[in-house]
Amino acid sequence: MTLVFIAVGVLVIAGAFWYAAGRIDPELPDDAADLRPDRRGGEPAFDVVVRGYRMDEVDATIADLQAEIDELKGRTQR
């Protein structure tokens, strides 16, 4: 039983550390939030969430890049 209390204590301390370090964001993003990632040094910088990057930001960036590829292919085929 003591081992369970120690494990719970370690988890609580680790969670508090992650929250203090900014790894856990208790607020959910707005539905109307900007889906485009920030740009740092010309490269996209995606928001980090609990399970990786925000999928809507990544999907929007991939769609933009695909449109740019299609446009460039159209220019070279003429």
Secondary structure as UniProt FT lines:
FT   HELIX           2..20
FT   TURN            21..22
FT   TURN            31..32
FT   STRAND          38..40
FT   TURN            41..42
FT   STRAND          43..45
FT   STRAND          48..49
FT   TURN            50..51
FT   STRAND          52..53
FT   HELIX           55..76
//
